[in-house]
Amino acid sequence: MSEIVVSHGYGASDDSVWFPYLTEQLAAAGHRVTVPRLPESATPRLEPWRKTYGAAVSTAGPADSTVLVGHSIGAVNVLRFLEQHDPAAQGQFAGVLLVAASAHEVGYDELAEFFEGGFDWERIRRSARRFRVLQAMDDPVNQPDPTEHVRLFVEGLGATAVVTPTGGHFGATPDDHVEVPEVVRLVAELLTP
């Protein structure tokens, strides 16, 4: 059994967007999905989010059979968690999937601290075997050019990107339950040795 630990986004929770669908699909394949409810979702703070997510990851199981997934600012939370991860002592994760992720500030003042100082791409890259990015061209958050964010992830992490013409932000509100088969496919790909 493999573990998948998801970091939800701004204003979301453990049962938002495509998380129930992902859980159902991967549980049917014998995997366990954990989506910790991050504190103060409507007013996220980096340190409590990183700490809560880290606690969930630490109880998930061995890093080499664990995939980390982040949606929106939750993807940035995963990156910040990985900056503090020590793969030599704690193992390298099987993979990381960043969905509708921003590689830099996109105009939300309340989320600015998540982007301060840029990212330590080298350190993050060492923390996982493989990285995948899922981005839609019509994502309203990562405008004017969603491919700029994709390019930064590909260059910084050696990520493989899937860019779709549509999909928006792949769900954006707590009651926006959507099915995103591409997320399931990408996680399954990351779980394959």
Secondary structure by P-SEA (a helix, b strand, c coil): cbbbbbbbcccccccccaaaaaaaaaaaabbbbbbcccccccccccaaaaaaaaaaaaaccccccbbbbbcaaaaaaaaaaaaaccccccccccbbbbcccccccccccccccccccccaaaaaaaaccbbbbbbbcccccccccaaaaaaaaaaaccbbbbbbccccccccccccccccaaaaaaaaaaacc
